[in-house]
Amino acid sequence: MAAGLLKGKTVAVDATMLEANAAMRSIVRRDTGERYQEFLTGLAQASGIATPTREDLARLDRKRKKKTSNEDWEYPGDPDAKIAKMKDGRTHLAYKAEHAVDLETGALVAVTLQDADQGDTTTIIETIIAAAEQSEDAQAEIPAPELLTELIADKGYHSNQTMIDLAAVGLRSYVAEPDRGRRDWSEEPAARTLVYANRRRIRGARGRRLMR
C-alpha cells in the first residue's frame, strides 16, 4: 500500500502446476497399502506370469487403460500431492498454485494452493475470496478503500456455475469463453443472462484490452 502497488479493483486469476518432490513409484494403494510395483506384480501373477521381470511389468503397465487415479492411489509422505498430468504430458505428483494478480500494477494479491486434480472452475472462488479478504485487510486504515469488483480469467475458468458464483459475490466477470457451439439453456436458465452479459463485456473495447 505504501508503494502504491495495490489498487484492488481489477484482479486476474491464473494457475500453474508445480511438480511435487516425490516420485510416482512412491505411491501406494489407498485400500491395501500396496506400492505400485507390488500392485503390478500381483496383476502379472494373476494373468499367469509366475515370476514377472521388469520388462513384463513395464509391458503390462503400458497396456493398462486406467493406470492411476487419486481415488485409488496416494503418496503417504505428502497427502497434498496429487497425481496430475503436467503441461509437457508427463504424469507426476503435483500441486496447483493459483494466483490472483492486481492487473493495474502486477502485484500478487493472493496465492492459494489447490489439489492438482481439481479443475480451474472448481478452485477460482476460493482464490477470489482470499484476494478480496487480503486486499481489504491491506486497506483497513484507508478511509475509502477500493473494493474488488472485476475478475479476469482465461477460458479454462469459464462455466455456467462460475458465472453464477461470481455474480453471487458481486464481481463483474471478464472470463474468456470457449466455443461450445449453440447452447441449450433449458436445464440451466439462470446462467443464460450471466453468460451472455460476460460475453458482451469481453467483446467490448475494455474487455479486449483486459484480455490482452
C-alpha positions as CSV (number, residue, x, y, z in Angstrom):
1,M,0.0,0.0,0.0
2,A,2.8,2.4,0.9
3,A,4.4,1.8,-2.6
4,G,1.1,2.2,-4.4
5,L,1.2,-1.3,-5.7
6,L,-2.3,-2.3,-4.6
7,K,-5.2,-0.8,-6.5
8,G,-7.6,-3.6,-5.6
9,K,-10.3,-3.2,-8.1
10,T,-9.3,-5.4,-11.1
11,V,-7.8,-8.8,-10.4
12,A,-6.7,-11.5,-12.9
13,V,-6.6,-15.2,-11.9
14,D,-4.5,-18.0,-13.3
15,A,-2.9,-21.2,-12.1
16,T,0.3,-23.2,-12.6
17,M,1.2,-26.8,-11.9
18,L,4.1,-27.4,-9.5
19,E,5.9,-30.7,-9.5
20,A,6.0,-32.3,-6.0
21,N,9.3,-33.5,-4.6
22,A,8.1,-37.1,-4.8
23,A,8.4,-40.0,-7.3
24,M,5.4,-41.8,-8.8
25,R,6.9,-45.1,-7.7
26,S,6.3,-44.0,-4.1
27,I,2.5,-44.0,-4.3
28,V,0.5,-46.7,-2.5
29,R,-3.0,-48.1,-2.9
30,R,-5.5,-46.5,-0.6
31,D,-7.3,-49.8,0.0
32,T,-4.4,-52.2,0.5
33,G,-1.3,-50.1,1.1
34,E,0.5,-51.9,-1.8
35,R,3.2,-50.0,-3.6
36,Y,2.8,-49.6,-7.4
37,Q,5.4,-52.2,-8.2
38,E,3.7,-54.7,-5.8
39,F,0.4,-54.0,-7.4
40,L,1.7,-54.6,-10.9
41,T,3.4,-57.8,-9.7
42,G,0.1,-59.1,-8.4
43,L,-1.6,-58.3,-11.7
44,A,1.1,-60.1,-13.6
45,Q,0.8,-63.2,-11.5
46,A,-3.0,-63.1,-11.8
47,S,-2.5,-63.1,-15.6
48,G,-0.3,-66.3,-15.4
49,I,3.2,-64.9,-15.2
50,A,4.6,-66.6,-12.1
51,T,7.8,-64.6,-11.7
52,P,7.4,-61.4,-13.8
53,T,10.5,-59.5,-14.9
54,R,10.8,-55.7,-15.0
55,E,10.1,-55.9,-18.7
56,D,7.0,-57.9,-18.1
57,L,5.8,-55.3,-15.6
58,A,6.5,-52.4,-17.9
59,R,4.7,-54.1,-20.7
60,L,1.7,-54.8,-18.5
61,D,1.7,-51.2,-17.3
62,R,1.6,-49.8,-20.8
63,K,-1.4,-52.0,-21.7
64,R,-3.5,-50.9,-18.8
65,K,-6.1,-48.4,-19.7
66,K,-6.6,-46.7,-16.4
67,K,-3.3,-46.6,-14.6
68,T,-3.5,-44.3,-11.7
69,S,-6.2,-42.1,-10.1
70,N,-6.3,-40.1,-6.9
71,E,-9.3,-42.1,-5.8
72,D,-7.2,-45.3,-5.7
73,W,-3.7,-44.0,-5.0
74,E,-1.9,-41.6,-2.6
75,Y,1.5,-40.5,-1.6
76,P,1.7,-41.2,2.2
77,G,4.6,-38.8,2.7
78,D,2.6,-35.8,1.4
79,P,-1.2,-36.2,1.1
80,D,-1.5,-32.8,-0.5
81,A,0.5,-34.0,-3.6
82,K,-2.0,-35.3,-6.2
83,I,-1.5,-37.3,-9.4
84,A,-1.8,-35.0,-12.3
85,K,-0.8,-34.6,-16.0
86,M,1.8,-31.8,-16.4
87,K,1.8,-29.5,-19.4
88,D,4.6,-31.5,-21.1
89,G,2.3,-34.6,-21.0
90,R,4.1,-36.4,-18.1
91,T,2.1,-37.8,-15.2
92,H,3.5,-36.7,-11.9
93,L,2.7,-35.9,-8.3
94,A,2.0,-32.2,-8.2
95,Y,0.3,-29.2,-6.6
96,K,-1.7,-26.5,-8.2
97,A,-0.8,-22.9,-7.2
98,E,-3.5,-20.4,-8.2
99,H,-2.6,-16.7,-8.3
100,A,-4.6,-13.5,-8.1
101,V,-2.8,-10.5,-9.6
102,D,-3.7,-6.8,-9.4
103,L,-4.0,-6.2,-13.1
104,E,-3.2,-2.5,-12.8
105,T,0.2,-3.0,-11.1
106,G,1.1,-6.7,-11.4
107,A,1.2,-7.1,-7.6
108,L,0.3,-10.6,-6.3
109,V,-2.8,-10.2,-4.1
110,A,-3.3,-13.8,-3.2
111,V,-1.8,-17.3,-3.8
112,T,-3.7,-20.4,-2.9
113,L,-2.6,-24.0,-3.0
114,Q,-5.1,-26.3,-4.6
115,D,-5.3,-30.0,-5.4
116,A,-3.6,-30.6,-8.7
117,D,-6.5,-32.8,-9.9
118,Q,-9.1,-30.0,-9.4
119,G,-10.3,-28.0,-12.4
120,D,-10.0,-24.2,-12.6
121,T,-13.8,-23.7,-12.4
122,T,-13.7,-25.6,-9.0
123,T,-10.9,-23.5,-7.4
124,I,-11.4,-20.0,-8.6
125,I,-13.9,-18.9,-5.9
126,E,-11.6,-19.8,-3.1
127,T,-8.8,-17.7,-4.6
128,I,-11.0,-14.8,-5.3
129,I,-12.3,-14.8,-1.7
130,A,-8.7,-14.9,-0.5
131,A,-7.8,-11.9,-2.8
132,A,-10.8,-9.9,-1.6
133,E,-10.0,-10.5,2.1
134,Q,-6.3,-9.7,1.8
135,S,-7.0,-6.6,-0.2
136,E,-9.5,-5.4,2.4
137,D,-7.0,-6.2,5.2
138,A,-4.3,-4.2,3.5
139,Q,-6.6,-1.2,3.1
140,A,-8.0,-1.4,6.6
141,E,-6.8,2.1,7.6
142,I,-7.8,3.8,4.4
143,P,-11.0,5.9,4.7
144,A,-12.3,4.9,1.2
145,P,-10.8,1.5,0.2
146,E,-11.0,0.2,-3.3
147,L,-13.1,-2.9,-3.3
148,L,-12.5,-5.8,-5.7
149,T,-15.1,-5.5,-8.4
150,E,-13.7,-7.1,-11.6
151,L,-12.3,-10.6,-12.4
152,I,-10.3,-11.5,-15.5
153,A,-9.5,-15.1,-16.4
154,D,-8.9,-17.3,-19.4
155,K,-11.3,-19.8,-20.9
156,G,-10.3,-22.6,-18.6
157,Y,-12.3,-20.8,-15.9
158,H,-15.5,-20.4,-17.9
159,S,-18.6,-22.4,-16.9
160,N,-22.2,-21.7,-16.2
161,Q,-21.6,-22.2,-12.5
162,T,-18.6,-19.9,-12.5
163,M,-20.7,-17.1,-13.9
164,I,-23.3,-17.7,-11.2
165,D,-20.8,-17.9,-8.4
166,L,-19.0,-14.7,-9.5
167,A,-22.3,-12.8,-9.7
168,A,-23.3,-14.1,-6.3
169,V,-20.2,-12.5,-4.7
170,G,-20.7,-9.2,-6.6
171,L,-18.0,-9.5,-9.2
172,R,-18.1,-8.3,-12.8
173,S,-16.6,-11.1,-14.9
174,Y,-14.3,-10.8,-18.0
175,V,-13.8,-14.6,-18.5
176,A,-12.8,-15.8,-22.0
177,E,-15.5,-18.1,-23.4
178,P,-14.6,-21.3,-25.3
179,D,-16.6,-22.1,-28.4
180,R,-19.3,-24.5,-27.3
181,G,-21.5,-24.0,-30.4
182,R,-25.2,-23.5,-30.0
183,R,-26.3,-23.7,-26.3
184,D,-29.3,-25.3,-24.8
185,W,-30.4,-23.3,-21.8
186,S,-33.5,-25.4,-20.9
187,E,-31.8,-27.0,-17.9
188,E,-29.8,-24.0,-16.7
189,P,-31.9,-20.9,-17.5
190,A,-30.4,-19.0,-14.5
191,A,-27.0,-18.9,-16.2
192,R,-28.1,-17.7,-19.5
193,T,-28.3,-14.0,-18.7
194,L,-25.0,-14.1,-16.9
195,V,-23.1,-15.9,-19.6
196,Y,-24.5,-13.5,-22.3
197,A,-23.5,-10.5,-20.1
198,N,-20.0,-11.8,-19.7
199,R,-19.8,-12.4,-23.5
200,R,-20.8,-8.8,-24.2
201,R,-18.2,-7.5,-21.8
202,I,-15.3,-9.5,-23.2
203,R,-16.2,-8.4,-26.8
204,G,-16.3,-4.7,-25.8
205,A,-13.2,-2.4,-26.1
206,R,-12.5,-2.6,-22.3
207,G,-12.9,-6.4,-22.3
208,R,-10.5,-6.8,-25.2
209,R,-7.9,-4.6,-23.5
210,L,-8.2,-6.6,-20.3
211,M,-7.9,-9.9,-22.2
212,R,-4.6,-8.7,-23.6
